[in-house]
Amino acid sequence: MVIPVLKGIDIIEIQDDLKGSKFRGTAYIAEENDVGSDCFYFEVLTPEYVRESFIEHKILNGRATFIVQNFESDSVETEIRKILKDCIRPTWEEAVRAINRHLNWEYDNIQYFTEEEIVTKLDQKNGKFKPLEIVPPENS
């Protein structure tokens, strides 16, 4: 089983005209022995900010959003670790899909293609694909 681990976290405060506090964060998550990590993004809002946002914008997208009475980075880290305990899966791909339900994964909705798949898609879209012919410049 793949056990996702919180490797680090960055949180910055966002200043705007609304009362209350808004923070944006990045959680660096990987398997225990991985050198790198994947980034998962989130926001932290105070209730006062949420009220002001409703008055101003009439809507709030709550995905990847934590609402806290008073901001403390330790409580946010604790909550993310709770989420990760619920996202243990047989493969990393399944684990990140589970985490992505709670936090915004940097690679969400990205599709990867082989060179052959790209050429096939270009053929289908533009008619027959012709590879670019590179002609060396003539010597003067």
C-alpha positions in Angstrom: 0.0 0.0 0.0 1.1 3.6 -0.7 1.1 5.8 2.3 1.2 9.5 1.4 3.3 11.7 3.7 3.3 15.5 4.2 6.9 16.5 3.5 6.4 20.2 3.9 4.0 23.1 3.7 4.2 26.7 2.6 1.5 29.2 3.5 1.3 32.9 2.6 -1.3 35.5 3.6 -3.2 37.1 0.7 -4.0 40.8 1.2 -7.2 42.1 -0.4 -10.0 44.6 0.4 -12.1 42.1 2.4 -12.1 41.9 6.2 -10.8 38.8 7.8 -7.9 36.6 6.7 -7.2 34.6 3.6 -4.1 32.4 3.2 -2.9 30.3 0.2 -0.9 27.2 0.8 1.0 24.4 -0.9 1.3 21.0 0.7 4.3 18.9 -0.5 3.2 15.3 -0.5 5.0 12.1 -1.4 5.8 8.6 -0.3 8.0 8.4 2.8 11.3 7.7 1.0 10.7 9.8 -2.2 13.2 12.6 -2.8 10.7 14.8 -4.6 7.0 15.6 -3.9 3.8 16.6 -5.6 2.2 19.9 -4.9 -1.3 20.2 -3.6 -2.8 23.7 -3.2 -5.4 24.9 -0.7 -6.8 28.1 0.9 -7.4 28.9 4.6 -10.1 31.4 5.4 -11.5 32.9 8.6 -15.3 33.1 9.1 -15.2 36.9 8.8 -13.5 36.6 5.4 -16.1 34.1 4.3 -18.9 36.4 5.3 -17.3 39.3 3.5 -16.7 37.2 0.4 -20.4 36.2 0.3 -21.4 39.8 0.5 -19.0 40.8 -2.2 -19.1 37.8 -4.6 -22.3 35.9 -3.6 -20.5 32.6 -4.0 -17.6 30.7 -2.5 -16.0 27.5 -4.0 -15.3 25.4 -0.9 -13.0 22.8 -2.5 -9.5 22.7 -1.0 -10.6 25.3 1.5 -10.1 25.2 5.3 -12.2 27.6 7.5 -10.5 28.4 10.8 -11.5 30.6 13.7 -7.9 31.7 14.2 -5.1 30.8 11.8 -2.5 28.4 13.2 -0.3 26.6 10.7 0.0 23.6 13.0 -3.8 23.0 12.9 -3.7 23.1 9.1 -0.9 20.6 9.0 -2.7 18.3 11.4 -5.9 18.4 9.3 -3.9 17.6 6.1 -2.3 14.7 7.9 -5.8 13.4 8.8 -6.7 13.6 5.1 -3.6 11.7 4.1 -4.4 8.9 6.5 -7.7 8.4 4.6 -5.9 8.4 1.3 -3.8 5.3 1.6 -4.2 3.3 -1.6 -2.6 0.4 -3.5 -0.9 2.8 -6.0 0.4 6.4 -6.0 -2.0 7.3 -8.8 -4.9 6.1 -6.7 -3.6 7.9 -3.7 -3.2 11.3 -5.5 -6.7 11.0 -6.9 -8.0 10.5 -3.3 -6.0 13.5 -2.0 -7.2 15.5 -5.0 -10.8 15.3 -3.6 -9.6 17.4 -0.7 -6.7 19.5 -2.1 -5.9 20.8 -5.6 -3.3 18.5 -7.2 -0.8 20.3 -9.5 -1.3 17.7 -12.2 -5.1 17.5 -12.0 -6.6 17.1 -15.5 -3.2 16.9 -17.3 -3.0 14.3 -20.0 0.2 12.7 -21.2 0.7 11.4 -24.7 3.4 9.5 -26.5 4.9 10.9 -29.7 2.9 8.3 -31.6 -0.3 9.4 -30.0 0.4 13.1 -30.7 1.1 12.3 -34.4 -2.1 10.3 -34.6 -4.1 13.1 -33.1 -2.6 15.6 -35.5 -3.3 13.3 -38.4 -7.0 13.0 -37.3 -7.3 16.8 -36.8 -5.4 18.2 -39.8 -5.5 15.5 -42.3 -2.3 13.7 -43.0 0.5 15.0 -40.9 3.7 15.7 -42.8 7.0 15.8 -40.8 8.9 19.0 -41.1 11.8 18.7 -43.5 14.9 20.6 -42.4 16.9 21.9 -45.3 20.5 23.1 -44.5 21.2 26.7 -45.7 23.2 27.0 -48.9 26.8 28.2 -48.5 27.4 31.6 -50.1 
